[in-house]
Amino acid sequence: MIRAWITVRPRAKREELKATAAGEYLASVRAPASEGKANEALIELLAGRFSVPKSSVRIVRGRTSRRKLVEIG
């Protein structure tokens, strides 16, 4: 199981996931930060990147914040 802090940038031009020097991640998603759409896009992005089903990705903290603690696995 992986736990990581991720900073999300909604309404980005392209979707990508980058590791930062601090051991955290920066995720860019196209979806807006309203009605949970950016969270859904983040879960899809992480599931694809780590080759796990979407049900294995969970936002532990920061559901309404740009900085989130995510559990994968």
N, C-alpha and C positions, 0 to 999 in steps of 0.2 A: 504494500500500500504506500502510495506517495502522498505527502502533504506539502503543498507549496503556496506561497503568497503570490498572487497575480494581480497586476494593475491592468485594468481594462480601459481601452480607448474606444468608445462607441462612435458610430458614424465615420469610420475610417474608409479610405479609398479601397484598401484591400485587406483581406483577413490574413493575419500572420501571428506567429508566436515566437518571441525572442527571449533568450536568457540574458539576464543582466549580471553585472559583476558581483552584485551582492547575493547571488544565489536565488534570486527571485525571477519572475517572468513578466514580460510586457506583452499583452494580447491586444491586437487590433481587430475589431469586428465591424462589419458594415451596418449592423442593426442599430436602431436608436435605443437610447437608455430610457425607454418608457414601456410600461406594461410588462416588464420582465423579458423583453425581446433580446436585449443585449446579453442577459444571463443565459437564455436558451442558445444563442449563437456561440457563447463562450463554451458551453457544455458540448455542443456539436464539434467545435474546433478542437477541444482537448481530447474528446473521444476519438476523433480521426487521427490526431497526432500520436496518441499513445496506444492506438489500436485496441481499444476497449469499447464495450457497448455504452451508450449514453447513460444507461441506468447505473453504471459503475462510477460516474463522475458526480460529485456532490459538493455544493457550496456550503461550507461549514460556518463561515463568518463573512459578513459584509455583503449580504444580499442586495442592499440598497446603496452600497458604496462602490467606488471605483476600485478600491483595494480589497481583495477577497482572499480568504483562506480556502483552498480547494483540496478535496480529498479524491484521489484517483485510485481505483482498484478494488 
